[in-house]
Amino acid sequence: MTEEERQEILEEMSRKLETEHERRLMAFETRRRRSQERKTGKKSGHPDSEKQQLWDEARLKFYKDHGYQKYVDSRGNVRWLLPEEYEYRMKRHRRRSKRHRTWFNTMTTRKQRRVLLLVLMITAAIGTGLFVLRQHL
């Protein structure tokens, strides 16, 4: 390989890396801007942001006037439900949570359950040790 070919390859690689770098910078700026927009709840510089705000206010007023209830699902999404539908979901949720409840899960914290398990394991180990010791005496 000649020195000219080597230099040409290096320049080509440098150009590709530079375009990749520019593309990454643009993508990062886009992600950061979108993150900020999500935090503030509006699009900066967007011509329809005022229109969107009016739309959101009108929707909220409509839902409240017609008796809809705000429901937040397990993923954190907000949905507006009819009172009957809300009551049905809540009844289903209460029924389902009661069905899966056990005495062990009713303990308030994970730390308490861990301590209980540890005490039970230590008690079993001591009991087994005493049993084995009595068998050999």
C-alpha positions in Angstrom: 0.0 0.0 0.0 1.4 3.4 -1.0 1.5 6.4 1.2 -1.1 8.2 -0.9 -3.6 5.2 -0.6 -3.0 5.1 3.1 -3.6 8.9 3.4 -6.7 8.6 1.3 -8.1 5.8 3.5 -7.4 7.8 6.7 -9.1 10.9 5.3 -12.2 8.8 4.3 -12.3 7.3 7.8 -12.0 10.7 9.3 -14.9 12.0 7.2 -17.1 9.1 8.1 -16.3 9.5 11.8 -17.0 13.2 11.6 -20.4 12.7 10.0 -21.2 10.0 12.6 -20.2 12.5 15.3 -22.5 15.2 13.9 -25.4 12.7 13.6 -24.9 11.7 17.3 -24.8 15.3 18.4 -28.0 16.1 16.6 -29.7 13.0 18.0 -28.6 13.9 21.5 -29.9 17.4 21.2 -33.2 16.1 19.9 -33.5 13.7 22.9 -32.6 16.4 25.4 -35.1 18.8 23.9 -37.9 16.2 23.9 -37.1 15.4 27.5 -37.4 19.0 28.5 -40.7 19.3 26.6 -42.0 16.3 28.5 -41.0 17.7 31.8 -42.6 21.1 31.1 -45.6 19.6 29.4 -45.4 21.8 26.4 -43.4 22.1 23.2 -41.1 25.1 23.2 -41.5 27.3 20.2 -44.3 25.2 18.8 -47.0 27.3 17.2 -49.8 25.0 18.4 -48.8 24.9 22.1 -51.4 27.5 23.0 -54.0 25.6 20.9 -53.0 22.4 22.7 -53.4 24.0 26.1 -56.9 25.2 25.2 -57.8 21.8 23.9 -56.6 20.2 27.2 -58.6 22.7 29.2 -61.7 22.1 27.2 -61.3 18.3 27.5 -60.8 18.5 31.2 -63.9 20.7 31.6 -66.0 18.3 29.4 -64.9 15.3 31.4 -65.7 17.0 34.8 -69.1 18.3 33.5 -70.1 14.8 32.3 -69.1 13.1 35.5 -66.0 11.3 34.2 -63.5 10.1 36.9 -59.8 10.3 36.6 -58.1 6.8 36.6 -54.4 6.2 36.7 -53.5 2.7 35.5 -50.5 0.6 36.6 -48.2 2.2 34.0 -49.0 5.7 35.2 -51.2 6.6 32.2 -54.1 8.9 33.0 -57.5 7.9 31.6 -60.9 9.4 32.1 -63.6 6.8 32.7 -67.4 6.9 33.1 -68.5 6.5 36.7 -69.8 3.0 36.0 -66.6 1.9 34.3 -64.5 3.4 37.1 -66.5 1.5 39.7 -66.2 -1.7 37.7 -62.4 -1.4 37.5 -62.1 -0.5 41.2 -64.3 -3.5 42.2 -62.3 -5.8 40.0 -59.1 -4.4 41.4 -60.3 -4.9 45.0 -61.5 -8.5 44.2 -58.2 -9.4 42.5 -56.0 -7.9 45.3 -57.9 -9.8 48.0 -57.5 -13.0 46.1 -53.8 -12.8 46.0 -53.3 -11.7 49.6 -51.7 -14.1 52.0 -50.7 -13.8 55.6 -47.1 -13.5 54.4 -47.7 -10.7 51.9 -49.8 -8.7 54.4 -46.6 -7.9 56.4 -46.0 -4.2 55.8 -42.4 -4.2 54.6 -40.0 -6.4 52.7 -37.6 -6.0 55.5 -40.0 -7.5 58.0 -40.6 -10.5 55.7 -36.9 -11.0 55.3 -36.4 -10.9 59.1 -39.2 -13.4 59.6 -37.6 -15.8 57.1 -34.2 -15.4 58.7 -35.6 -16.2 62.1 -37.5 -19.3 60.7 -34.3 -20.5 59.0 -32.2 -20.1 62.1 -34.8 -21.8 64.2 -34.9 -24.7 61.8 -31.1 -25.0 61.8 -31.0 -25.0 65.6 -33.8 -27.6 65.7 -32.0 -29.8 63.2 -28.8 -29.5 65.1 -30.3 -30.4 68.4 -32.1 -33.4 66.8 -28.8 -34.7 65.2 -27.0 -34.1 68.5 -29.6 -36.1 70.5 -29.4 -39.0 68.0 -25.6 -39.3 68.5 -25.7 -39.3 72.3 
